[in-house]
């Protein structure tokens, strides 16, 4: 018969092994639960959705920047967190209050991350600017310095859509060297002007990969945003503001269509009424927006894209790479920022840091919303698992 001491030692050894296995499996469990919740599959897989989730608190915050205080929100797990991350929204009028961003931030927090979402005013006005890159840098430095939120540890930076590219630029700046655990671009760009040319023409240079997905035709929403930003160059000064209001109405209707079709139809009808009230040539421009005639609208806008900027602060492939691991996620059929941009970005970053790339059919534009095969889900879980381990 074994002595009691040997039984105790055996029990401790088994417990230690189980503890190690649990620790090793935890990132996979967290990633799986996060993907199930992010894709809205809680009803189909309630057990998976509930794994490794925490209750969270939400509070308002103010983040200092060189341009003044930025409105922000903090999402924090109630039982503690493993890392703080900065999450920046893309081009959207609702900014940090956009329901999909709020839901994503909550999912991240319930998976064990403290999430800070700073408002970027220019992106909320449908403008991609170098000032936004500076604001992301300032917010990241502030978060990294905040002993209560970051606790002296390295932070993560996450950017969605155009904020993904701007976040990559900010992450490569000297102020953040040695302070980042990872940088994540979700549907982001490598070169700002190249994306603008794509939206205007549908052309994107062949990506540096043998299995690059075929680039789809541009989405009319992206071209409409360009018309909002550049329309004043197509019409007399006195017509610029009425045209802008008409395009804003169309963009608002396009956003509302994601969750309220009846309300969206009312807003689209309002945009058409505004079109009828305009003088030429602004009536024609708004008509191209309302009828979603992206090719003709893009042809008119193409000569003016440089007015939106062509500086390194807007393009990661013209800026220093971060010194932290880079994670790049993109939808194969993204027709706002084409997936080839992520491949170009990976080529630029690989000589300088570790890069993980996943192009997937599960994503449209920065949203997990497509049917999936088991293999595609496994790939996405593996991607998130590696990032959450950083």
C-alpha positions as CSV (number, residue, x, y, z in Angstrom):
1,X,0.0,0.0,0.0
2,X,1.3,3.5,-0.9
3,X,2.0,5.8,2.0
4,X,-0.2,8.8,2.6
5,X,2.7,11.1,1.6
6,X,3.0,9.3,-1.8
7,X,-0.7,9.8,-2.4
8,X,-0.5,13.5,-1.6
9,X,2.5,13.9,-3.9
10,X,0.7,12.0,-6.7
11,X,-2.4,14.2,-6.2
12,X,-0.3,17.4,-6.3
13,X,1.5,16.2,-9.5
14,X,-1.8,15.5,-11.3
15,X,-3.2,18.8,-10.1
16,X,-0.2,20.6,-11.5
17,X,-0.6,18.9,-14.9
18,X,-4.3,19.8,-15.0
19,X,-3.5,23.4,-14.1
20,X,-0.9,23.6,-16.9
21,X,-3.3,22.1,-19.4
22,X,-6.0,24.5,-18.3
23,X,-3.7,27.4,-18.8
24,X,-2.6,26.2,-22.2
25,X,-6.2,25.7,-23.3
26,X,-7.5,29.0,-21.9
27,X,-6.6,31.2,-24.9
28,X,-8.4,28.8,-27.3
29,X,-11.4,28.8,-25.1
30,X,-11.4,32.6,-24.8
31,X,-11.0,33.0,-28.6
32,X,-13.7,30.5,-29.4
33,X,-16.2,32.1,-27.0
34,X,-15.3,35.6,-28.4
35,X,-15.8,34.5,-32.0
36,X,-19.2,32.9,-31.2
37,X,-20.4,36.0,-29.5
38,X,-19.0,38.4,-32.1
39,X,-20.6,36.5,-34.9
40,X,-24.0,36.6,-33.1
41,X,-24.2,32.8,-32.7
42,X,-25.1,32.8,-29.0
43,X,-28.5,31.1,-29.6
44,X,-26.9,28.3,-31.7
45,X,-24.0,27.7,-29.3
46,X,-25.0,29.0,-25.8
47,X,-22.4,26.9,-24.0
48,X,-19.5,28.1,-26.2
49,X,-20.7,31.7,-25.9
50,X,-20.7,31.5,-22.1
51,X,-17.2,30.1,-21.7
52,X,-14.5,32.4,-20.3
53,X,-16.9,35.4,-20.0
54,X,-16.9,38.0,-17.3
55,X,-19.4,40.6,-16.2
56,X,-18.2,44.1,-17.1
57,X,-18.6,47.7,-16.1
58,X,-18.7,50.6,-18.4
59,X,-17.8,54.2,-17.6
60,X,-17.1,57.5,-19.4
61,X,-13.6,58.8,-19.6
62,X,-11.6,61.8,-20.9
63,X,-8.3,61.2,-22.7
64,X,-5.9,64.1,-23.1
65,X,-4.4,64.8,-26.6
66,X,-2.4,67.6,-28.3
67,X,-5.8,68.8,-29.8
68,X,-7.7,68.8,-26.5
69,X,-9.6,66.2,-24.5
70,X,-11.1,63.2,-26.3
71,X,-14.4,61.7,-25.1
72,X,-13.9,58.0,-24.4
73,X,-15.4,54.9,-22.8
74,X,-13.8,52.3,-20.6
75,X,-15.1,48.7,-20.6
76,X,-13.6,46.7,-17.7
77,X,-14.1,43.1,-16.5
78,X,-15.4,43.1,-12.9
79,X,-13.0,40.3,-11.7
80,X,-9.9,41.8,-13.2
81,X,-8.3,41.9,-16.6
82,X,-5.2,40.5,-18.3
83,X,-4.3,43.4,-20.5
84,X,-5.5,46.9,-21.5
85,X,-6.2,47.6,-25.2
86,X,-7.0,50.7,-27.2
87,X,-9.8,50.2,-29.6
88,X,-10.4,52.8,-32.3
89,X,-13.5,52.9,-34.5
90,X,-13.6,53.5,-38.3
91,X,-15.3,56.1,-40.4
92,X,-18.8,56.4,-38.8
93,X,-20.9,59.3,-37.7
94,X,-21.8,57.6,-34.4
95,X,-18.1,57.1,-33.4
96,X,-17.6,55.3,-30.1
97,X,-21.4,55.1,-29.7
98,X,-21.9,53.0,-32.9
99,X,-23.8,49.9,-31.7
100,X,-21.5,47.3,-33.4
101,X,-18.4,48.9,-31.9
102,X,-20.0,49.0,-28.4
103,X,-20.9,45.3,-28.8
104,X,-17.4,44.4,-29.9
105,X,-15.9,46.3,-27.0
106,X,-18.2,44.5,-24.6
107,X,-17.2,41.1,-26.0
108,X,-13.5,41.9,-25.7
109,X,-14.0,43.1,-22.1
110,X,-16.0,40.0,-21.1
111,X,-13.1,37.9,-22.5
112,X,-10.7,39.5,-20.0
113,X,-9.4,42.7,-21.6
114,X,-9.8,46.2,-20.4
115,X,-10.9,48.2,-23.4
116,X,-10.6,52.0,-24.0
117,X,-12.4,53.5,-26.9
118,X,-11.4,57.1,-27.7
119,X,-13.5,59.3,-29.9
120,X,-11.8,60.5,-33.1
121,X,-13.8,63.5,-34.2
122,X,-12.6,63.6,-37.8
123,X,-13.5,60.0,-38.5
124,X,-17.0,60.8,-37.1
125,X,-17.2,63.5,-39.7
126,X,-16.2,61.0,-42.4
127,X,-12.7,62.4,-42.7
128,X,-9.5,60.3,-42.6
129,X,-6.8,62.8,-41.4
130,X,-3.3,62.8,-40.1
131,X,-4.7,64.5,-37.0
132,X,-6.5,61.3,-36.2
133,X,-3.2,59.4,-36.2
134,X,-1.8,61.8,-33.7
135,X,-4.9,61.4,-31.5
136,X,-4.4,57.6,-31.6
137,X,-0.8,58.0,-30.6
138,X,-1.7,60.4,-27.7
139,X,-4.4,58.1,-26.5
140,X,-2.1,55.0,-26.6
141,X,0.7,56.8,-24.7
142,X,-1.9,58.0,-22.1
143,X,-3.2,54.5,-21.7
144,X,0.2,53.0,-21.4
145,X,1.2,55.6,-18.7
146,X,-2.0,55.1,-16.7
147,X,-1.1,52.9,-13.7
148,X,-4.8,52.2,-12.9
149,X,-5.7,51.0,-16.4
150,X,-2.5,49.5,-17.9
151,X,-0.8,48.6,-14.5
152,X,2.6,49.1,-16.0
153,X,2.2,46.3,-18.6
154,X,2.4,46.6,-22.4
155,X,-0.9,47.5,-24.0
156,X,-2.6,46.3,-27.3
157,X,-3.8,48.6,-30.1
158,X,-6.8,47.7,-32.2
159,X,-8.0,49.7,-35.2
160,X,-11.1,49.0,-37.4
161,X,-11.3,49.9,-41.1
162,X,-9.3,53.1,-41.8
163,X,-8.5,53.4,-38.1
164,X,-6.6,50.1,-38.6
165,X,-4.2,51.7,-40.9
166,X,-3.9,54.9,-38.8
167,X,-3.3,52.8,-35.7
168,X,-0.5,51.0,-37.4
169,X,1.2,54.3,-38.2
170,X,0.7,55.5,-34.6
171,X,2.1,52.2,-33.2
172,X,5.3,52.7,-35.2
173,X,6.2,56.0,-33.6
174,X,9.1,56.3,-31.1
175,X,6.7,57.3,-28.2
176,X,5.3,53.8,-28.2
177,X,8.5,51.7,-28.7
178,X,8.7,49.0,-26.1
179,X,5.2,49.7,-24.8
180,X,3.0,47.6,-27.0
181,X,2.1,43.9,-26.7
182,X,0.5,43.7,-30.2
183,X,-1.1,45.8,-32.9
184,X,-4.3,44.7,-34.7
185,X,-5.7,46.0,-37.9
186,X,-9.2,44.8,-38.8
187,X,-10.0,45.6,-42.4
188,X,-7.4,48.3,-42.5
189,X,-5.3,49.9,-45.3
190,X,-1.7,50.0,-46.3
191,X,-1.8,53.1,-48.5
192,X,-4.5,55.7,-48.2
193,X,-4.3,57.2,-51.7
194,X,-4.3,53.7,-53.3
195,X,-7.6,52.9,-51.5
196,X,-9.1,56.2,-52.7
197,X,-8.1,55.4,-56.3
198,X,-9.7,51.9,-55.9
199,X,-13.0,53.5,-54.7
200,X,-13.0,55.8,-57.7
201,X,-12.0,53.3,-60.4
202,X,-12.3,49.8,-59.0
203,X,-8.7,49.2,-59.8
204,X,-6.2,47.7,-57.2
205,X,-2.7,46.6,-58.1
206,X,-2.1,42.9,-57.9
207,X,-1.4,41.9,-54.4
208,X,2.0,40.4,-53.4
209,X,0.7,36.9,-52.9
210,X,-0.1,34.0,-55.2
211,X,-3.5,33.3,-53.5
212,X,-4.7,36.9,-53.2
213,X,-8.5,37.1,-53.5
214,X,-10.1,38.8,-56.4
215,X,-10.8,42.5,-55.8
216,X,-14.6,43.2,-56.0
217,X,-16.2,46.4,-57.4
218,X,-16.2,49.2,-54.9
219,X,-19.1,49.7,-52.5
220,X,-21.3,52.8,-53.3
221,X,-21.1,53.7,-49.6
222,X,-17.3,54.3,-49.8
223,X,-17.7,56.4,-53.0
224,X,-20.5,58.4,-51.3
225,X,-18.1,59.2,-48.4
226,X,-15.6,60.5,-51.0
227,X,-18.3,62.6,-52.5
228,X,-19.1,64.0,-49.1
229,X,-15.4,65.0,-48.6
230,X,-14.7,66.2,-52.1
231,X,-18.1,67.3,-53.4
232,X,-17.4,71.0,-52.7
233,X,-14.7,70.8,-55.4
234,X,-17.3,69.8,-58.0
235,X,-19.9,72.5,-57.4
236,X,-20.0,76.3,-56.9
237,X,-19.2,77.4,-53.3
238,X,-22.8,78.4,-52.7
239,X,-24.0,74.9,-53.5
240,X,-21.4,73.0,-51.4
241,X,-23.3,72.9,-48.1
242,X,-26.7,71.9,-49.5
243,X,-25.0,69.1,-51.4
244,X,-23.2,68.0,-48.2
245,X,-26.5,67.8,-46.3
246,X,-28.0,65.7,-49.1
247,X,-25.0,63.2,-49.1
248,X,-25.1,63.1,-45.3
249,X,-28.8,62.1,-45.5
250,X,-27.9,59.3,-47.9
251,X,-25.1,58.0,-45.7
252,X,-27.3,58.1,-42.6
253,X,-29.9,56.1,-44.5
254,X,-27.3,53.6,-45.5
255,X,-26.3,53.1,-41.9
256,X,-29.9,52.9,-40.6
257,X,-30.5,50.2,-43.2
258,X,-28.3,47.8,-41.2
259,X,-31.0,47.6,-38.4
260,X,-34.2,49.4,-39.5
261,X,-35.3,49.0,-43.1
262,X,-38.5,51.0,-42.8
263,X,-36.7,54.0,-41.3
264,X,-33.9,53.7,-43.9
265,X,-36.5,53.9,-46.7
266,X,-37.8,57.2,-45.2
267,X,-34.3,58.6,-45.1
268,X,-33.5,57.5,-48.7
269,X,-36.7,59.2,-49.8
270,X,-35.6,62.4,-48.0
271,X,-32.3,62.3,-49.8
272,X,-34.1,62.1,-53.1
273,X,-36.3,65.1,-52.2
274,X,-33.2,67.1,-51.3
275,X,-31.8,66.2,-54.7
276,X,-34.9,67.7,-56.4
277,X,-34.4,70.9,-54.5
278,X,-30.8,71.5,-55.6
279,X,-29.5,73.5,-58.5
280,X,-27.2,72.2,-61.1
281,X,-24.5,70.8,-60.9
282,X,-25.1,69.8,-57.3
283,X,-28.4,68.1,-58.3
284,X,-26.5,65.8,-60.7
285,X,-23.8,65.0,-58.1
286,X,-26.4,64.0,-55.4
287,X,-28.4,62.1,-58.1
288,X,-25.3,60.0,-58.8
289,X,-25.0,59.3,-55.0
290,X,-28.8,58.5,-54.6
291,X,-28.8,56.2,-57.7
292,X,-25.6,54.5,-56.5
293,X,-23.8,55.3,-59.9
294,X,-20.4,54.8,-58.3
295,X,-18.4,54.5,-61.6
296,X,-19.5,57.9,-62.9
297,X,-19.2,59.5,-59.5
298,X,-15.8,58.0,-59.0
299,X,-14.7,59.3,-62.4
300,X,-15.6,62.8,-61.4
301,X,-13.9,62.5,-58.0
302,X,-10.6,60.9,-59.1
303,X,-8.8,64.1,-60.1
304,X,-9.4,65.5,-56.6
305,X,-8.3,62.7,-54.2
306,X,-4.9,64.3,-53.4
307,X,-6.9,67.0,-51.6
308,X,-7.6,64.5,-48.9
309,X,-3.9,64.1,-48.1
310,X,-0.9,62.0,-49.2
311,X,1.4,62.1,-46.2
312,X,3.1,59.3,-44.2
313,X,0.8,59.8,-41.3
314,X,-2.1,58.4,-43.4
315,X,-0.3,55.4,-44.9
316,X,1.4,52.6,-42.9
317,X,3.5,51.5,-45.9
318,X,5.1,55.0,-45.9
319,X,5.8,55.0,-42.1
320,X,8.0,53.1,-39.6
321,X,6.7,49.7,-38.6
322,X,5.8,48.9,-34.9
323,X,8.2,47.0,-32.8
324,X,5.4,44.7,-31.5
325,X,3.8,41.7,-33.2
326,X,1.3,42.7,-35.9
327,X,-2.0,40.9,-36.5
328,X,-3.9,41.6,-39.8
329,X,-7.5,40.4,-40.3
330,X,-9.4,41.1,-43.5
331,X,-12.5,39.9,-45.4
332,X,-11.8,38.3,-48.8
333,X,-14.6,40.3,-50.4
334,X,-14.2,43.6,-48.7
335,X,-15.4,46.3,-51.1
336,X,-14.5,49.4,-49.1
337,X,-10.9,48.6,-48.3
338,X,-9.8,45.7,-50.5
339,X,-8.1,42.7,-48.9
340,X,-5.1,43.3,-51.1
341,X,-4.3,46.2,-48.8
342,X,-3.6,43.8,-45.9
343,X,-1.3,41.8,-48.1
344,X,0.6,45.0,-49.1
345,X,0.7,45.9,-45.4
346,X,2.1,42.5,-44.4
347,X,4.9,42.8,-47.0
348,X,5.9,46.2,-45.6
349,X,5.9,45.0,-41.9
350,X,7.5,41.6,-42.2
351,X,11.1,42.7,-42.4
352,X,10.7,44.6,-39.1
353,X,8.4,42.5,-36.9
354,X,6.4,39.3,-36.6
355,X,3.2,39.4,-38.7
356,X,0.1,37.1,-38.6
357,X,-2.3,37.5,-41.6
358,X,-5.7,36.0,-42.0
359,X,-7.9,36.7,-45.0
360,X,-11.3,35.1,-44.5
361,X,-14.7,34.8,-46.3
362,X,-16.3,35.2,-42.8
363,X,-16.0,39.0,-42.9
364,X,-17.5,41.6,-45.2
365,X,-16.0,44.9,-44.1
366,X,-14.7,44.8,-40.5
367,X,-17.7,42.7,-39.4
368,X,-18.0,38.9,-38.8
369,X,-21.3,38.3,-40.6
370,X,-20.9,35.6,-43.3
371,X,-21.7,31.9,-43.3
372,X,-18.7,29.7,-42.4
373,X,-17.2,26.3,-42.8
374,X,-15.6,24.5,-39.8
375,X,-12.1,25.1,-41.3
376,X,-12.7,28.9,-41.6
377,X,-13.9,29.1,-38.0
378,X,-10.9,27.2,-36.8
379,X,-8.6,29.6,-38.7
380,X,-10.3,32.6,-37.1
381,X,-10.1,31.0,-33.6
382,X,-6.4,30.2,-34.1
383,X,-5.7,33.8,-35.2
384,X,-7.4,35.3,-32.1
385,X,-5.8,32.7,-29.8
386,X,-2.3,33.8,-30.9
387,X,-3.2,37.4,-30.4
388,X,-4.7,37.0,-27.0
389,X,-1.6,35.2,-25.9
390,X,0.6,38.2,-26.5
